[in-house]
Amino acid sequence: MNPEREGLSAAGKTGVVVVLIVIVLGAAYVGPSMLAHSGTQSTSSQSPGSSSNDPAAALFSFFGHFSQMQLQESVLSNPMGGDQSVLQQVSFSYVVLGKETLNSIQYTKVLFSQAGLPHDVTAWFNPQGGIDRADVSGQPPYTGNGTKNLPAVQVYLTGFRVLTALAANTTLISMLSKTSENMTTIGKMQLAVTTYSLAVPTRPYTSITAKFAAIPGTNERLLVYFDAKMTGGSETTIEVQSLTK
């Protein structure tokens, strides 16, 4: 069987939700902005991986902080303009399997999986955060410069990339005001979480809530929750449901 064909199957089952998230939160994907408003919070310098334009490298620092993560993304929409809403949801997870040396290079092996799919992907990250090899369950190893572009790999890079893309968008984050601070348990970790909200509805958003957790032992923060309601009635929610040190 062809790993790319297998990967396309995974992407097809996930793509609708991911594409909707990109559309609904389109402003969050334009990249870091030099614009900032006085007295507002910017998080781009405090978000792990947010400075990289390479989705794989942008996620690489996650693995040093958290050995496991589960992320859920959902979109509630009304595609026909009637009274019936449609909820589309997908759940991703990763587990750091450890280090392995191959051809004198020490790789970090990370197992990615998606709820509801029978296969998973083990990505081999080199020390620079690039992916040199991907093992799709039931398939031969996939290697080469285009490994990170394999659809089965892109599903997970895109899914987790939303955390760094949102946190790096200073224009979007600068619209928010801090509303609370508290200790929150996420999976097996208790973290200090700061909540930000949209003080005044700003088109195309009617409301936004974002939560950032302080990463213990660092000056970095991780976006653990994001909810945006749009003027058209749709709602996108992104939530880190589980973390393990």
C-alpha positions in Angstrom: 0.0 0.0 0.0 1.1 3.6 -0.6 1.7 5.8 2.5 0.5 8.8 0.6 -2.8 7.2 -0.2 -3.1 6.1 3.4 -2.3 9.7 4.4 -4.9 11.1 2.1 -7.5 9.0 3.8 -6.5 10.5 7.2 -6.5 14.0 5.8 -9.9 13.5 4.2 -11.5 12.6 7.5 -9.8 15.5 9.3 -9.6 18.2 6.6 -13.1 19.6 6.9 -12.6 20.6 10.5 -9.1 21.9 10.0 -10.1 23.9 6.9 -13.0 25.5 8.7 -10.8 26.4 11.6 -8.4 28.1 9.2 -11.3 30.0 7.5 -13.0 31.0 10.7 -9.8 32.1 12.4 -8.2 33.3 9.2 -6.8 36.4 10.9 -4.9 34.2 13.2 -2.9 32.7 10.4 -1.4 35.8 8.9 1.6 35.5 11.1 3.1 37.8 13.7 2.2 41.5 13.3 4.2 44.6 14.3 0.9 46.3 15.3 0.2 46.5 19.1 -2.2 48.4 21.2 -1.1 50.2 24.4 -1.9 48.3 27.5 -2.7 45.0 25.8 -0.9 41.7 26.1 1.4 40.2 23.4 2.4 36.5 23.7 4.5 35.9 20.6 7.8 36.0 22.6 6.4 33.6 25.2 5.0 30.9 23.1 7.1 27.8 22.4 7.9 27.4 18.8 6.0 30.5 17.6 9.0 32.2 16.0 9.4 29.5 13.3 7.6 29.4 10.0 8.2 25.6 9.7 5.3 23.8 11.3 7.4 20.8 12.2 10.2 23.0 13.8 7.5 25.1 15.5 6.2 22.1 17.3 9.6 20.7 18.3 9.9 22.7 21.5 6.6 21.2 22.7 8.3 17.8 23.1 10.9 19.1 25.6 8.1 20.5 27.8 5.4 17.9 27.5 5.8 14.2 26.7 2.2 13.8 25.9 -0.6 16.1 24.6 -4.1 15.7 23.5 -5.8 18.5 21.5 -9.5 18.8 20.4 -10.6 21.1 17.7 -14.3 21.7 16.8 -16.4 24.0 14.6 -20.1 24.6 15.2 -21.5 26.0 12.0 -24.7 26.7 10.2 -23.8 26.0 6.5 -27.3 26.3 5.1 -28.3 29.4 7.0 -31.2 27.7 8.7 -31.9 26.6 12.3 -29.9 23.4 12.1 -26.3 23.7 13.4 -23.6 21.2 12.5 -20.8 20.2 14.9 -17.6 18.9 13.4 -14.9 17.7 15.8 -11.5 16.1 15.7 -9.1 15.0 18.5 -5.3 14.7 18.0 -2.7 13.4 20.4 1.1 12.9 20.5 3.3 10.8 22.7 7.1 11.3 22.8 8.6 7.8 22.5 12.2 8.8 23.2 15.5 9.2 21.4 17.0 6.9 18.8 20.2 7.3 16.8 20.3 6.5 13.1 23.2 7.3 10.8 24.9 9.2 13.6 21.9 11.5 14.1 19.9 11.4 17.3 16.2 11.6 16.6 13.3 12.4 18.8 10.5 9.9 17.9 7.0 11.2 18.3 3.9 9.1 17.9 0.9 11.0 16.5 -2.7 9.6 16.5 -6.2 10.7 15.8 -9.3 9.5 17.5 -11.4 7.4 15.2 -8.7 6.4 12.8 -7.2 2.9 12.8 -3.6 4.0 12.0 -1.1 6.4 13.5 2.2 8.0 12.5 5.6 8.0 14.2 7.6 11.0 13.1 11.4 11.2 13.5 12.5 14.7 14.3 16.1 15.7 13.8 17.9 18.0 16.3 16.8 21.1 14.2 13.2 20.1 14.4 12.8 18.8 10.8 11.2 15.4 10.0 13.5 13.0 8.2 11.4 9.9 8.5 7.7 8.9 9.1 6.4 5.5 10.0 2.8 5.1 9.1 1.4 2.0 10.8 1.2 -0.9 8.5 3.4 0.8 5.9 7.1 0.8 5.0 9.1 3.8 6.4 8.7 7.0 4.4 11.9 9.1 4.1 13.3 12.0 2.1 13.1 15.8 2.0 9.3 15.7 1.4 8.5 13.6 4.4 6.9 16.5 6.3 4.6 17.1 3.3 3.2 13.6 3.4 -0.6 14.0 4.0 -0.6 11.7 7.0 2.1 13.9 8.6 0.5 17.2 7.5 -2.7 16.3 9.3 -0.9 16.4 12.7 1.4 19.3 11.9 -1.6 21.4 10.9 -3.7 20.3 13.8 -1.1 21.2 16.5 0.2 24.2 14.5 -3.0 26.1 15.4 -1.6 26.6 18.9 1.5 28.3 17.8 -0.2 30.2 15.0 -2.8 31.7 17.3 -0.3 32.6 20.0 2.0 34.2 17.5 -0.7 36.5 16.0 -0.1 39.7 18.0 -2.9 41.6 16.2 -5.5 39.1 17.4 -4.1 38.7 20.9 -3.8 42.5 21.3 -7.6 42.7 21.0 -7.9 40.8 24.3 -7.9 41.9 27.9 -6.9 39.8 30.9 -9.9 38.7 32.9 -8.7 36.1 35.5 -5.8 34.0 36.8 -6.1 30.6 38.5 -4.6 27.2 38.9 -6.0 24.7 36.5 -5.5 20.9 36.2 -5.0 19.8 32.6 -4.5 16.0 32.4 -1.8 15.2 34.9 -0.5 18.7 35.4 -1.6 21.6 37.5 -0.7 24.9 35.8 -1.2 28.6 36.4 -3.6 29.7 33.7 -4.4 33.3 32.6 -7.6 34.0 30.8 -8.1 36.8 28.2 -11.4 37.9 26.6 -12.6 40.2 23.9 -13.8 43.3 25.8 -15.7 44.8 22.8 -17.1 42.8 19.9 -14.9 43.4 16.9 -15.9 42.2 13.5 -15.8 39.4 12.5 -15.8 38.3 16.2 -18.6 38.6 18.7 -16.6 37.1 21.4 -13.2 35.5 22.0 -11.8 33.7 25.0 -8.2 32.6 25.2 -6.3 30.8 28.0 -2.6 30.6 28.4 -0.8 28.2 30.8 2.6 29.1 32.3 5.1 26.3 31.4 6.8 25.4 34.7 10.5 26.2 35.0 10.4 28.6 31.9 9.2 32.1 31.0 7.1 30.6 28.2 3.3 30.1 28.0 1.2 27.6 26.1 -2.2 28.4 24.6 -4.5 25.8 26.1 -7.9 27.1 25.2 -9.3 29.3 22.4 -13.0 29.9 21.6 -14.2 32.4 19.0 -17.8 33.2 18.1 -18.3 34.9 14.8 -20.9 37.4 13.6 -22.2 34.8 11.1 -23.1 32.5 14.0 -20.3 30.0 13.8 -18.1 29.0 16.7 -14.6 27.5 16.8 -13.2 25.9 19.9 -9.6 24.6 20.4 -8.7 23.0 23.7 -5.7 21.2 25.1 -7.5 18.4 27.0 -4.5 16.6 28.4 -0.8 17.3 29.2 1.9 15.2 30.7 5.4 16.4 31.8 
